[in-house]
Amino acid sequence: MFPHHVVDLLDLSSDLIFTVTTVIFCFLIYLKTRESYELTKYKGIKYFRDAFLFFGISYVLRFLFSLTLLSRVTNELLLPKGLVMLLSIILLGYFSTMGIVYLIFSFIWKKFDNKKLEIFGHGIAIALSIVALFTASHLMLISLQIILLGIALILGFTTKLKVGKMSPTKGLYFLIIALWFINLIITSERLFTWETEVFFQITSIVVFAIIYHKISKLI
């Protein structure tokens, strides 16, 4: 076993590498699909790419909040630890939930009025953040998001996706759902050892690379 301060340093270093890598992939995917959306105005692509924008923002916020909580100066002089925790629950809850919700919207957008759908999506994200805030638990947020991922998985099996050059395949969607599930495991309030978390982080990066490769082939 590593000493506690060494584990903190290793944890911070691995989180930094993981965050930088995943954020780069998120924004590469977002930019890679921009031309396709501008040419077609296909709403499925819009929701798909916006999901990765929200995911990228949530990764950045998660690392920043982790860094803040590890900083004694910040904890003691600038922001109380309790306030940082509340802010992290609200903001992480909103952006990460929006990523999942927009992924679901990329399946169902044809069946609903898009403006109402987007308002509903923001409402879900805010509602989940409020529930997590009042319970003061990241675990509650993660549990609710797992339910959303379950809905996305069911829709993936039951919804016939348009097959074409500009539309991701079902296999791609299942990869994304698996990816986000892995990342929910990683953020489950330090339930795992550092070595296990690093394994999940590496797995997540590999899945990101596969997703980016598949999108590059589709476009």
C-alpha positions, 0 to 999 in steps of 0.5 A: 500500500502507498502512503496516503499523501503518495496516493493523493498525488498519484490519484491527482496525476492519473485524474489529470491525464484522464481528464485531459485525454477524455476532454480532448476526445469529447471536443474532437468528436464534437468538432468532427461532427460539426460539418455533418450537422451544418450540411444536413441540419440533421437533429439526431447529429445535433443532439449526439454532438451536444451530448459530447460537449456536455460530457466534456464540460462535466469531465473538466468540472469534476477534475476542478472540483477534485483539485479544489477539495485536495487544496488545503488553502482553498478549503481553509481560506477561500471556499468551505469544503461543504460549499465546494461539495454542493457546487459540484453536485449541482454543476456536475449533476446538471452537465453530466445528466444533460449529456445522457439526456441529449444522447437519449434525444438523439434516438427520439427527436423525430417523435416530439417537438424539439423545443419542448423536448429540450426544455424537458431535458433541462428540466430533468437535469435540474430536477436530478441535480436538486434531488442530489443536492437535498440528499447531499449525495453523489451516489444518489445522482449516480443512481439516477443517472444509471436509470437514465442509461438504462432507458437509453439502452432500452431505446437502443434496442427498440428504436430503429436508427436511420442507417447512413453515412451521417448516422452513428450505428447502434453499436456506436451508441452502445459503446457510448452507453458503456463508456458513461457507465464506466465513468459513473463507476469511476466517480462512485465516491472512491469505492475502489482502490487507486489501481482499480480506478486507473484500470477503469480510466484506461478502459474508458480512454480505449473506448473513447478512442474506438468511438472516435475511430468509428465516427471518423469512418462514418463521416 
